[in-house]
Amino acid sequence: MSQVHPATGQLVDSLVEMKRTLGQFARLVEISLTLNSTLDPDRLLNFIIDTGTEILECESVSVLLFNEKTGELRFAAATGSDPEELAKIPVPLESSIAGAIFLSDRPEIINEAENNPQHFSEVGEKTQFHTRNLVGVPMKISEKTIGVLEGVNKKLGDFSKEDVDILSVIASQAAVAINNARLMQSLQSAFDELAQLDKRKSDFIAIASHELRIPLNTVLGYSQFLSEDAPPELAGFAEKLNKAALQMRTLVDDMTNMNLLQAGTQEFQPTAQPVQRIVAEAYSETQALAREKGQEFNIRLPKEPLTVNADADKLKRVFLNVLNNAIRFTPNNGKINIAVTGHPDGALTAIQDDGIGIPKDQLQRIFEDFYQVEGHMTRTYGGMGLGLAIARGIVQLHGGRVWAESEGPDQGAIFYVLLPLAGKKATGQLLAGNL
């Protein structure tokens, strides 16, 4: 009978051990990749306990996470157990092996668990699970310990230092993955809450606009009737009433238009037409308001038509809003200039005033919903802060761009509206120096 040389036997054992070690390393790399690509908390926890049980060759792996509010560890997952039932069992820090691992921030191997004075038997009693031995390691994010990862009941023999090393690698990767999943879950919850708040805001605006419009139409009807038939001594009052009602209707229309734009339900029916005609109509409708303030109001239009694909009523609302904004923020006897010019990127309308100007850090924010440079407690110019937001939304529907430039407070401002010509798209690369 032939005999195997002792050296050969040792070499075979070494190769088997090396192969097993390489297999474990490969599995750990696979675990790392999976943990870093999984953000669903339930899938993540199940993966941790399933792969941990497999690689440690034990009966169960448990994830216990620290609850900062209660100061206790709670089971997040465990192999073969009902997670909802386990989650009801608080694991105290002062009288449990998991608590000792958490507080000391050191791994532990307990090969005779039932004889250990810190063995927390309540879990076994409630789950009917007998713990013979266990290995546990802290789960850490940077220097902060967030929980404990345990392996329970080694299938063959006792847990070893090698098991500690393997479980520590899994725990470090799992802690990062769990933290990322928690952050993503919190972020999603915040997004959901914001979406709900936004829906409530939209619903409120829609209901308020509808309910205000009914009595407002009545006031408008009677105010116009009074304006026509009122005796001279009451005519001025009737005119003021009618003007106030028209102003309120404008506010209600702004609320409705903003809501429709945000919901994406604004009707849009563009046709090819010269932009200067639409600008001229807006100029004509705002002349009386500028005249009341003694403002110099000038317009310059090109002779050649600059044709754009536009929904005329909606695009006129853009120029009305920008012009009303310029008139409101330009003092009495101020000056407002309107110029429509051709540009390689399309049709450019510039509305320049010598009003109160805009701080440079506010040039983008003035187009946000309800935003005004003035504080709401010190307002002197009125308005809801929707006109420019509506203008931006409508311009974007037309494939164009609107922006403002100002040298700062008391330096006036220029508002630009750039629209693509019919059959073309604006690139939005315009600089003020091109005018």
VEXDOVEX-553299 format. One record per residue (C-alpha): residue number from 1; residue in three letters; chain; x, y, z. Coordinates in steps of 0.2 Angstrom, whole numbers, plus 2048, in hexadecimal, padded with zeros to 3 digits. Layout:
<nodes>
k:NUM r:ALA c:A X:X Y:Y Z:Z
...
</nodes>
This chain:
<nodes>
k:1 r:MET c:A X:800 Y:800 Z:800
k:2 r:SER c:A X:807 Y:811 Z:7FB
k:3 r:GLN c:A X:808 Y:81F Z:808
k:4 r:VAL c:A X:807 Y:832 Z:805
k:5 r:HIS c:A X:816 Y:83B Z:80A
k:6 r:PRO c:A X:813 Y:847 Z:819
k:7 r:ALA c:A X:819 Y:856 Z:80F
k:8 r:THR c:A X:80D Y:852 Z:801
k:9 r:GLY c:A X:7FF Y:851 Z:80D
k:10 r:GLN c:A X:803 Y:862 Z:815
k:11 r:LEU c:A X:804 Y:869 Z:803
k:12 r:VAL c:A X:7F3 Y:862 Z:7FF
k:13 r:ASP c:A X:7EC Y:869 Z:80F
k:14 r:SER c:A X:7F4 Y:87A Z:80C
k:15 r:LEU c:A X:7ED Y:87B Z:7FA
k:16 r:VAL c:A X:7DB Y:876 Z:800
k:17 r:GLU c:A X:7DC Y:883 Z:80E
k:18 r:MET c:A X:7E3 Y:890 Z:801
k:19 r:LYS c:A X:7D5 Y:88C Z:7F5
k:20 r:ARG c:A X:7C8 Y:88E Z:803
k:21 r:THR c:A X:7D0 Y:89F Z:808
k:22 r:LEU c:A X:7CF Y:8A5 Z:7F6
k:23 r:GLY c:A X:7BD Y:8A0 Z:7F5
k:24 r:GLN c:A X:7B9 Y:8A9 Z:805
k:25 r:PHE c:A X:7C2 Y:8B9 Z:7FE
k:26 r:ALA c:A X:7B9 Y:8B8 Z:7EE
k:27 r:ARG c:A X:7A8 Y:8B6 Z:7F7
k:28 r:LEU c:A X:7AD Y:8C5 Z:802
k:29 r:VAL c:A X:7B0 Y:8D0 Z:7F2
k:30 r:GLU c:A X:7A0 Y:8CA Z:7EB
k:31 r:ILE c:A X:797 Y:8CF Z:7FB
k:32 r:SER c:A X:79F Y:8E0 Z:7FB
k:33 r:LEU c:A X:799 Y:8E3 Z:7E9
k:34 r:THR c:A X:788 Y:8DE Z:7ED
k:35 r:LEU c:A X:787 Y:8E8 Z:7FD
k:36 r:ASN c:A X:78D Y:8F8 Z:7F5
k:37 r:SER c:A X:780 Y:8F6 Z:7E7
k:38 r:THR c:A X:770 Y:8F2 Z:7F2
k:39 r:LEU c:A X:766 Y:900 Z:7F9
k:40 r:ASP c:A X:756 Y:8F7 Z:7FE
k:41 r:PRO c:A X:757 Y:8F4 Z:811
k:42 r:ASP c:A X:74E Y:8E4 Z:811
k:43 r:ARG c:A X:758 Y:8DC Z:803
k:44 r:LEU c:A X:768 Y:8E2 Z:80A
k:45 r:LEU c:A X:765 Y:8DB Z:81C
k:46 r:ASN c:A X:75F Y:8CA Z:814
k:47 r:PHE c:A X:76F Y:8CA Z:80A
k:48 r:ILE c:A X:77A Y:8CD Z:819
k:49 r:ILE c:A X:773 Y:8BF Z:823
k:50 r:ASP c:A X:772 Y:8B2 Z:815
k:51 r:THR c:A X:783 Y:8B5 Z:80F
k:52 r:GLY c:A X:78A Y:8B6 Z:821
k:53 r:THR c:A X:782 Y:8A6 Z:825
k:54 r:GLU c:A X:789 Y:89E Z:816
k:55 r:ILE c:A X:79B Y:8A4 Z:817
k:56 r:LEU c:A X:79D Y:8A1 Z:82A
k:57 r:GLU c:A X:795 Y:890 Z:828
k:58 r:CYS c:A X:789 Y:893 Z:837
k:59 r:GLU c:A X:777 Y:891 Z:83B
k:60 r:SER c:A X:772 Y:8A4 Z:83C
k:61 r:VAL c:A X:778 Y:8B5 Z:83A
k:62 r:SER c:A X:770 Y:8C4 Z:842
k:63 r:VAL c:A X:771 Y:8D7 Z:83F
k:64 r:LEU c:A X:76E Y:8E1 Z:84F
k:65 r:LEU c:A X:76D Y:8F4 Z:84D
k:66 r:PHE c:A X:76E Y:901 Z:85A
k:67 r:ASN c:A X:75F Y:90C Z:85E
k:68 r:GLU c:A X:765 Y:91D Z:863
k:69 r:LYS c:A X:754 Y:922 Z:86A
k:70 r:THR c:A X:752 Y:913 Z:876
k:71 r:GLY c:A X:765 Y:90F Z:879
k:72 r:GLU c:A X:762 Y:8FD Z:874
k:73 r:LEU c:A X:767 Y:8F1 Z:867
k:74 r:ARG c:A X:759 Y:8EA Z:85C
k:75 r:PHE c:A X:759 Y:8DB Z:850
k:76 r:ALA c:A X:758 Y:8E2 Z:83E
k:77 r:ALA c:A X:759 Y:8D0 Z:836
k:78 r:ALA c:A X:75E Y:8BE Z:83B
k:79 r:THR c:A X:75F Y:8AE Z:831
k:80 r:GLY c:A X:74F Y:8A4 Z:832
k:81 r:SER c:A X:745 Y:8AF Z:83E
k:82 r:ASP c:A X:736 Y:8BB Z:83C
k:83 r:PRO c:A X:73E Y:8CC Z:83B
k:84 r:GLU c:A X:72E Y:8D4 Z:842
k:85 r:GLU c:A X:72E Y:8C9 Z:851
k:86 r:LEU c:A X:741 Y:8CC Z:854
k:87 r:ALA c:A X:73F Y:8DF Z:852
k:88 r:LYS c:A X:734 Y:8DF Z:861
k:89 r:ILE c:A X:742 Y:8D8 Z:86C
k:90 r:PRO c:A X:74D Y:8E5 Z:873
k:91 r:VAL c:A X:75F Y:8DF Z:877
k:92 r:PRO c:A X:766 Y:8E9 Z:886
k:93 r:LEU c:A X:778 Y:8F0 Z:885
k:94 r:GLU c:A X:77D Y:8EB Z:897
k:95 r:SER c:A X:777 Y:8D9 Z:898
k:96 r:SER c:A X:77A Y:8D1 Z:887
k:97 r:ILE c:A X:789 Y:8CB Z:87D
k:98 r:ALA c:A X:784 Y:8D6 Z:86E
k:99 r:GLY c:A X:783 Y:8E5 Z:87A
k:100 r:ALA c:A X:795 Y:8E1 Z:880
k:101 r:ILE c:A X:79B Y:8E0 Z:86F
k:102 r:PHE c:A X:793 Y:8F1 Z:86B
k:103 r:LEU c:A X:799 Y:8FA Z:87A
k:104 r:SER c:A X:7AB Y:8F3 Z:87A
k:105 r:ASP c:A X:7AC Y:8F5 Z:867
k:106 r:ARG c:A X:7B5 Y:8E4 Z:866
k:107 r:PRO c:A X:7B1 Y:8D3 Z:85E
k:108 r:GLU c:A X:7AD Y:8C5 Z:869
k:109 r:ILE c:A X:7AD Y:8B2 Z:867
k:110 r:ILE c:A X:7A2 Y:8A8 Z:874
k:111 r:ASN c:A X:7A3 Y:896 Z:871
k:112 r:GLU c:A X:798 Y:891 Z:881
k:113 r:ALA c:A X:78B Y:89E Z:87F
k:114 r:GLU c:A X:77E Y:897 Z:88C
k:115 r:ASN c:A X:78B Y:898 Z:89A
k:116 r:ASN c:A X:790 Y:8AA Z:896
k:117 r:PRO c:A X:788 Y:8B6 Z:8A3
k:118 r:GLN c:A X:785 Y:8C2 Z:896
k:119 r:HIS c:A X:77B Y:8B6 Z:88B
k:120 r:PHE c:A X:76A Y:8BE Z:888
k:121 r:SER c:A X:75E Y:8AF Z:888
k:122 r:GLU c:A X:74E Y:8B9 Z:884
k:123 r:VAL c:A X:751 Y:8B8 Z:872
k:124 r:GLY c:A X:753 Y:8A5 Z:872
k:125 r:GLU c:A X:744 Y:8A3 Z:87D
k:126 r:LYS c:A X:739 Y:8AD Z:871
k:127 r:THR c:A X:740 Y:8A6 Z:861
k:128 r:GLN c:A X:743 Y:894 Z:867
k:129 r:PHE c:A X:755 Y:895 Z:861
k:130 r:HIS c:A X:763 Y:88D Z:86B
k:131 r:THR c:A X:773 Y:896 Z:86B
k:132 r:ARG c:A X:783 Y:88B Z:86D
k:133 r:ASN c:A X:790 Y:897 Z:867
k:134 r:LEU c:A X:792 Y:8A8 Z:85F
k:135 r:VAL c:A X:79D Y:8B4 Z:857
k:136 r:GLY c:A X:799 Y:8C7 Z:857
k:137 r:VAL c:A X:7A2 Y:8D7 Z:850
k:138 r:PRO c:A X:79D Y:8E9 Z:851
k:139 r:MET c:A X:796 Y:8F2 Z:841
k:140 r:LYS c:A X:79E Y:903 Z:83F
k:141 r:ILE c:A X:79D Y:912 Z:834
k:142 r:SER c:A X:7AD Y:91B Z:836
k:143 r:GLU c:A X:7AF Y:91D Z:849
k:144 r:LYS c:A X:79D Y:91A Z:84D
k:145 r:THR c:A X:796 Y:909 Z:851
k:146 r:ILE c:A X:785 Y:906 Z:84A
k:147 r:GLY c:A X:781 Y:8F4 Z:84F
k:148 r:VAL c:A X:788 Y:8E2 Z:851
k:149 r:LEU c:A X:789 Y:8D4 Z:844
k:150 r:GLU c:A X:788 Y:8C3 Z:84C
k:151 r:GLY c:A X:78A Y:8B1 Z:846
k:152 r:VAL c:A X:782 Y:8A3 Z:850
k:153 r:ASN c:A X:785 Y:890 Z:852
k:154 r:LYS c:A X:794 Y:88B Z:847
k:155 r:LYS c:A X:78F Y:87B Z:83E
k:156 r:LEU c:A X:7A0 Y:873 Z:840
k:157 r:GLY c:A X:7AA Y:877 Z:850
k:158 r:ASP c:A X:7AD Y:888 Z:858
k:159 r:PHE c:A X:7AE Y:899 Z:851
k:160 r:SER c:A X:7C0 Y:89F Z:84E
k:161 r:LYS c:A X:7CA Y:8AF Z:84B
k:162 r:GLU c:A X:7C8 Y:8AC Z:838
k:163 r:ASP c:A X:7B5 Y:8AD Z:83A
k:164 r:VAL c:A X:7B8 Y:8BD Z:844
k:165 r:ASP c:A X:7C2 Y:8C4 Z:835
k:166 r:ILE c:A X:7B5 Y:8BF Z:828
k:167 r:LEU c:A X:7A7 Y:8C6 Z:832
k:168 r:SER c:A X:7B0 Y:8D6 Z:835
k:169 r:VAL c:A X:7B2 Y:8D9 Z:822
k:170 r:ILE c:A X:7A0 Y:8D5 Z:820
k:171 r:ALA c:A X:79B Y:8E0 Z:82E
k:172 r:SER c:A X:7A5 Y:8EF Z:828
k:173 r:GLN c:A X:79D Y:8EE Z:816
k:174 r:ALA c:A X:78C Y:8EB Z:81D
k:175 r:ALA c:A X:78D Y:8FA Z:829
k:176 r:VAL c:A X:791 Y:906 Z:81A
k:177 r:ALA c:A X:783 Y:8FE Z:80F
k:178 r:ILE c:A X:776 Y:8FF Z:81D
k:179 r:ASN c:A X:77A Y:911 Z:821
k:180 r:ASN c:A X:779 Y:915 Z:80E
k:181 r:ALA c:A X:768 Y:90C Z:80D
k:182 r:ARG c:A X:762 Y:916 Z:81C
k:183 r:LEU c:A X:767 Y:926 Z:814
k:184 r:MET c:A X:75F Y:922 Z:804
k:185 r:GLN c:A X:74F Y:91D Z:80D
k:186 r:SER c:A X:74F Y:92D Z:817
k:187 r:LEU c:A X:752 Y:937 Z:807
k:188 r:GLN c:A X:744 Y:92E Z:7FE
k:189 r:SER c:A X:738 Y:931 Z:80D
k:190 r:ALA c:A X:73D Y:944 Z:80C
k:191 r:PHE c:A X:739 Y:944 Z:7F9
k:192 r:ASP c:A X:729 Y:93B Z:7FC
k:193 r:GLU c:A X:724 Y:948 Z:80A
k:194 r:LEU c:A X:729 Y:956 Z:7FE
k:195 r:ALA c:A X:71F Y:94F Z:7F1
k:196 r:GLN c:A X:710 Y:94E Z:7FC
k:197 r:LEU c:A X:712 Y:960 Z:802
k:198 r:ASP c:A X:714 Y:965 Z:7F0
k:199 r:LYS c:A X:704 Y:95D Z:7EB
k:200 r:ARG c:A X:6FB Y:965 Z:7FA
k:201 r:LYS c:A X:701 Y:976 Z:7F5
k:202 r:SER c:A X:6FB Y:973 Z:7E3
k:203 r:ASP c:A X:6EA Y:96C Z:7E9
k:204 r:PHE c:A X:6E8 Y:97C Z:7F4
k:205 r:ILE c:A X:6ED Y:988 Z:7E6
k:206 r:ALA c:A X:6E1 Y:97F Z:7DA
k:207 r:ILE c:A X:6D2 Y:980 Z:7E7
k:208 r:ALA c:A X:6D6 Y:991 Z:7ED
k:209 r:SER c:A X:6D7 Y:998 Z:7DB
k:210 r:HIS c:A X:6C7 Y:990 Z:7D6
k:211 r:GLU c:A X:6BE Y:996 Z:7E6
k:212 r:LEU c:A X:6C5 Y:9A7 Z:7E4
k:213 r:ARG c:A X:6C0 Y:9A9 Z:7D2
k:214 r:ILE c:A X:6AD Y:9A7 Z:7D5
k:215 r:PRO c:A X:6AB Y:9B6 Z:7E1
k:216 r:LEU c:A X:6B8 Y:9C0 Z:7D8
k:217 r:ASN c:A X:6AE Y:9BF Z:7C8
k:218 r:THR c:A X:69F Y:9C5 Z:7D1
k:219 r:VAL c:A X:6A9 Y:9D4 Z:7D8
k:220 r:LEU c:A X:6B0 Y:9D8 Z:7C7
k:221 r:GLY c:A X:69F Y:9D7 Z:7BF
k:222 r:TYR c:A X:697 Y:9E3 Z:7CC
k:223 r:SER c:A X:6A7 Y:9EF Z:7CC
k:224 r:GLN c:A X:6A5 Y:9F1 Z:7B9
k:225 r:PHE c:A X:693 Y:9F4 Z:7BA
k:226 r:LEU c:A X:696 Y:A01 Z:7C7
k:227 r:SER c:A X:6A4 Y:A09 Z:7BD
k:228 r:GLU c:A X:698 Y:A0B Z:7AF
k:229 r:ASP c:A X:689 Y:A12 Z:7B8
k:230 r:ALA c:A X:690 Y:A1A Z:7C8
k:231 r:PRO c:A X:68D Y:A2C Z:7CB
k:232 r:PRO c:A X:69D Y:A37 Z:7CA
k:233 r:GLU c:A X:6A0 Y:A38 Z:7DD
k:234 r:LEU c:A X:6A0 Y:A24 Z:7DD
k:235 r:ALA c:A X:6A9 Y:A21 Z:7CC
k:236 r:GLY c:A X:6BB Y:A22 Z:7D4
k:237 r:PHE c:A X:6B6 Y:A15 Z:7E1
k:238 r:ALA c:A X:6AF Y:A0A Z:7D4
k:239 r:GLU c:A X:6BE Y:A0B Z:7CA
k:240 r:LYS c:A X:6C9 Y:A07 Z:7D9
k:241 r:LEU c:A X:6BE Y:9F8 Z:7DD
k:242 r:ASN c:A X:6BF Y:9F2 Z:7CB
k:243 r:LYS c:A X:6D2 Y:9F4 Z:7CA
k:244 r:ALA c:A X:6D5 Y:9EA Z:7DB
k:245 r:ALA c:A X:6CA Y:9DC Z:7D4
k:246 r:LEU c:A X:6D4 Y:9DB Z:7C4
k:247 r:GLN c:A X:6E4 Y:9DB Z:7CE
k:248 r:MET c:A X:6DD Y:9CC Z:7D8
k:249 r:ARG c:A X:6D8 Y:9C3 Z:7C9
k:250 r:THR c:A X:6E9 Y:9C5 Z:7C2
k:251 r:LEU c:A X:6F0 Y:9BD Z:7D2
k:252 r:VAL c:A X:6E3 Y:9AF Z:7D1
k:253 r:ASP c:A X:6E8 Y:9AC Z:7BE
k:254 r:ASP c:A X:6FB Y:9AB Z:7C4
k:255 r:MET c:A X:6F7 Y:99E Z:7D1
k:256 r:THR c:A X:6ED Y:994 Z:7C4
k:257 r:ASN c:A X:6FA Y:995 Z:7B6
k:258 r:MET c:A X:709 Y:991 Z:7C2
k:259 r:ASN c:A X:6FF Y:981 Z:7C8
k:260 r:LEU c:A X:6FC Y:97C Z:7B6
k:261 r:LEU c:A X:70E Y:97E Z:7B1
k:262 r:GLN c:A X:714 Y:974 Z:7C0
k:263 r:ALA c:A X:708 Y:966 Z:7BD
k:264 r:GLY c:A X:70C Y:966 Z:7AA
k:265 r:THR c:A X:6FA Y:968 Z:7A5
k:266 r:GLN c:A X:6FC Y:979 Z:79E
k:267 r:GLU c:A X:6F4 Y:979 Z:78C
k:268 r:PHE c:A X:701 Y:97E Z:77F
k:269 r:GLN c:A X:6FC Y:981 Z:76D
k:270 r:PRO c:A X:70A Y:98A Z:763
k:271 r:THR c:A X:709 Y:991 Z:752
k:272 r:ALA c:A X:716 Y:99B Z:748
k:273 r:GLN c:A X:714 Y:9AE Z:74A
k:274 r:PRO c:A X:720 Y:9BD Z:74C
k:275 r:VAL c:A X:726 Y:9C0 Z:75E
k:276 r:GLN c:A X:726 Y:9D3 Z:75C
k:277 r:ARG c:A X:713 Y:9D2 Z:75A
k:278 r:ILE c:A X:711 Y:9C9 Z:76B
k:279 r:VAL c:A X:71D Y:9D5 Z:773
k:280 r:ALA c:A X:714 Y:9E4 Z:76C
k:281 r:GLU c:A X:703 Y:9DE Z:773
k:282 r:ALA c:A X:70B Y:9DC Z:785
k:283 r:TYR c:A X:713 Y:9ED Z:783
k:284 r:SER c:A X:702 Y:9F5 Z:77E
k:285 r:GLU c:A X:6F9 Y:9ED Z:78D
k:286 r:THR c:A X:705 Y:9F3 Z:79A
k:287 r:GLN c:A X:707 Y:A05 Z:793
k:288 r:ALA c:A X:6F9 Y:A0C Z:79E
k:289 r:LEU c:A X:701 Y:A04 Z:7AE
k:290 r:ALA c:A X:712 Y:A0C Z:7A9
k:291 r:ARG c:A X:709 Y:A1D Z:7A5
k:292 r:GLU c:A X:702 Y:A1D Z:7B7
k:293 r:LYS c:A X:713 Y:A1D Z:7BE
k:294 r:GLY c:A X:71A Y:A2A Z:7B2
k:295 r:GLN c:A X:726 Y:A1E Z:7AB
k:296 r:GLU c:A X:72E Y:A20 Z:79A
k:297 r:PHE c:A X:729 Y:A10 Z:790
k:298 r:ASN c:A X:732 Y:A0C Z:780
k:299 r:ILE c:A X:732 Y:9FE Z:773
k:300 r:ARG c:A X:73D Y:9FA Z:765
k:301 r:LEU c:A X:737 Y:9EC Z:759
k:302 r:PRO c:A X:740 Y:9E5 Z:749
k:303 r:LYS c:A X:738 Y:9E8 Z:738
k:304 r:GLU c:A X:73B Y:9D6 Z:732
k:305 r:PRO c:A X:730 Y:9C9 Z:73B
k:306 r:LEU c:A X:739 Y:9BD Z:748
k:307 r:THR c:A X:72D Y:9AE Z:746
k:308 r:VAL c:A X:72C Y:9A2 Z:755
k:309 r:ASN c:A X:721 Y:994 Z:759
k:310 r:ALA c:A X:716 Y:99B Z:767
k:311 r:ASP c:A X:706 Y:999 Z:771
k:312 r:ALA c:A X:702 Y:9AC Z:76F
k:313 r:ASP c:A X:6F8 Y:9AE Z:77F
k:314 r:LYS c:A X:705 Y:9A5 Z:78A
k:315 r:LEU c:A X:714 Y:9AD Z:782
k:316 r:LYS c:A X:70B Y:9BE Z:784
k:317 r:ARG c:A X:709 Y:9BA Z:797
k:318 r:VAL c:A X:71C Y:9B8 Z:798
k:319 r:PHE c:A X:71F Y:9CA Z:791
k:320 r:LEU c:A X:711 Y:9D1 Z:79C
k:321 r:ASN c:A X:718 Y:9C9 Z:7AC
k:322 r:VAL c:A X:72A Y:9D0 Z:7A8
k:323 r:LEU c:A X:723 Y:9E1 Z:7A3
k:324 r:ASN c:A X:718 Y:9E2 Z:7B3
k:325 r:ASN c:A X:727 Y:9DD Z:7BD
k:326 r:ALA c:A X:731 Y:9EB Z:7B5
k:327 r:ILE c:A X:724 Y:9F8 Z:7B8
k:328 r:ARG c:A X:721 Y:9F2 Z:7CA
k:329 r:PHE c:A X:733 Y:9F3 Z:7CF
k:330 r:THR c:A X:737 Y:A03 Z:7C5
k:331 r:PRO c:A X:734 Y:A14 Z:7CE
k:332 r:ASN c:A X:728 Y:A21 Z:7C8
k:333 r:ASN c:A X:72F Y:A2A Z:7B9
k:334 r:GLY c:A X:73B Y:A1C Z:7B6
k:335 r:LYS c:A X:740 Y:A15 Z:7A5
k:336 r:ILE c:A X:73C Y:A04 Z:79D
k:337 r:ASN c:A X:742 Y:9FF Z:78C
k:338 r:ILE c:A X:73D Y:9F0 Z:782
k:339 r:ALA c:A X:747 Y:9E9 Z:773
k:340 r:VAL c:A X:744 Y:9DA Z:768
k:341 r:THR c:A X:753 Y:9D5 Z:75D
k:342 r:GLY c:A X:758 Y:9C6 Z:753
k:343 r:HIS c:A X:766 Y:9BC Z:759
k:344 r:PRO c:A X:76F Y:9AC Z:753
k:345 r:ASP c:A X:766 Y:9A2 Z:760
k:346 r:GLY c:A X:755 Y:9A9 Z:75C
k:347 r:ALA c:A X:74A Y:9B8 Z:761
k:348 r:LEU c:A X:750 Y:9C2 Z:770
k:349 r:THR c:A X:745 Y:9CE Z:77A
k:350 r:ALA c:A X:74E Y:9D9 Z:786
k:351 r:ILE c:A X:744 Y:9E3 Z:793
k:352 r:GLN c:A X:74F Y:9EF Z:79D
k:353 r:ASP c:A X:74A Y:9FA Z:7AB
k:354 r:ASP c:A X:753 Y:A07 Z:7B7
k:355 r:GLY c:A X:74A Y:A00 Z:7C6
k:356 r:ILE c:A X:750 Y:9F9 Z:7D7
k:357 r:GLY c:A X:75B Y:9EC Z:7CF
k:358 r:ILE c:A X:75E Y:9DA Z:7D5
k:359 r:PRO c:A X:76D Y:9D4 Z:7E0
k:360 r:LYS c:A X:778 Y:9C9 Z:7D6
k:361 r:ASP c:A X:775 Y:9BA Z:7E2
k:362 r:GLN c:A X:762 Y:9BB Z:7DF
k:363 r:LEU c:A X:763 Y:9BB Z:7CB
k:364 r:GLN c:A X:75E Y:9A9 Z:7CA
k:365 r:ARG c:A X:752 Y:9A8 Z:7D9
k:366 r:ILE c:A X:746 Y:9B6 Z:7D3
k:367 r:PHE c:A X:73F Y:9A8 Z:7C7
k:368 r:GLU c:A X:73B Y:99D Z:7D5
k:369 r:ASP c:A X:729 Y:99A Z:7DA
k:370 r:PHE c:A X:723 Y:9A7 Z:7E7
k:371 r:TYR c:A X:734 Y:9AE Z:7E9
k:372 r:GLN c:A X:737 Y:9C1 Z:7EB
k:373 r:VAL c:A X:747 Y:9CB Z:7EF
k:374 r:GLU c:A X:73D Y:9D4 Z:7FC
k:375 r:GLY c:A X:739 Y:9CC Z:80D
k:376 r:HIS c:A X:727 Y:9C8 Z:80F
k:377 r:MET c:A X:726 Y:9D3 Z:81F
k:378 r:THR c:A X:72D Y:9E2 Z:816
k:379 r:ARG c:A X:726 Y:9E2 Z:805
k:380 r:THR c:A X:722 Y:9F2 Z:7FC
k:381 r:TYR c:A X:71F Y:9EC Z:7EA
k:382 r:GLY c:A X:711 Y:9DF Z:7EC
k:383 r:GLY c:A X:70E Y:9CF Z:7E1
k:384 r:MET c:A X:70F Y:9BD Z:7E5
k:385 r:GLY c:A X:720 Y:9B9 Z:7DD
k:386 r:LEU c:A X:719 Y:9AE Z:7D0
k:387 r:GLY c:A X:71A Y:9B9 Z:7C0
k:388 r:LEU c:A X:72C Y:9B5 Z:7BC
k:389 r:ALA c:A X:72A Y:9A3 Z:7C1
k:390 r:ILE c:A X:71B Y:9A2 Z:7B5
k:391 r:ALA c:A X:725 Y:9AB Z:7A7
k:392 r:ARG c:A X:734 Y:99F Z:7A9
k:393 r:GLY c:A X:728 Y:990 Z:7A8
k:394 r:ILE c:A X:71F Y:996 Z:798
k:395 r:VAL c:A X:730 Y:99B Z:790
k:396 r:GLN c:A X:736 Y:989 Z:793
k:397 r:LEU c:A X:726 Y:982 Z:78B
k:398 r:HIS c:A X:72B Y:98C Z:77C
k:399 r:GLY c:A X:73D Y:984 Z:77C
k:400 r:GLY c:A X:744 Y:995 Z:781
k:401 r:ARG c:A X:74D Y:99D Z:78F
k:402 r:VAL c:A X:74A Y:9AC Z:79B
k:403 r:TRP c:A X:757 Y:9B4 Z:7A7
k:404 r:ALA c:A X:75B Y:9C4 Z:7AF
k:405 r:GLU c:A X:76B Y:9CF Z:7B1
k:406 r:SER c:A X:76E Y:9DD Z:7BD
k:407 r:GLU c:A X:77D Y:9E6 Z:7C4
k:408 r:GLY c:A X:775 Y:9E6 Z:7D5
k:409 r:PRO c:A X:769 Y:9F1 Z:7E0
k:410 r:ASP c:A X:764 Y:A01 Z:7D8
k:411 r:GLN c:A X:76C Y:9FD Z:7C8
k:412 r:GLY c:A X:75D Y:9F7 Z:7BE
k:413 r:ALA c:A X:75B Y:9E6 Z:7B6
k:414 r:ILE c:A X:759 Y:9DF Z:7A4
k:415 r:PHE c:A X:74E Y:9D0 Z:7A1
k:416 r:TYR c:A X:752 Y:9C5 Z:792
k:417 r:VAL c:A X:746 Y:9B9 Z:789
k:418 r:LEU c:A X:74E Y:9AE Z:77C
k:419 r:LEU c:A X:743 Y:9A4 Z:770
k:420 r:PRO c:A X:747 Y:998 Z:762
k:421 r:LEU c:A X:742 Y:99D Z:751
k:422 r:ALA c:A X:735 Y:992 Z:749
k:423 r:GLY c:A X:73D Y:982 Z:744
k:424 r:LYS c:A X:74C Y:985 Z:74F
k:425 r:LYS c:A X:752 Y:983 Z:761
k:426 r:ALA c:A X:75A Y:98F Z:76D
k:427 r:THR c:A X:76B Y:98A Z:773
k:428 r:GLY c:A X:76A Y:996 Z:782
k:429 r:GLN c:A X:77D Y:99C Z:780
k:430 r:LEU c:A X:778 Y:9AF Z:77E
k:431 r:LEU c:A X:783 Y:9BB Z:788
k:432 r:ALA c:A X:77E Y:9CD Z:78C
k:433 r:GLY c:A X:78C Y:9D4 Z:781
k:434 r:ASN c:A X:784 Y:9CD Z:772
k:435 r:LEU c:A X:776 Y:9DA Z:772
</nodes>
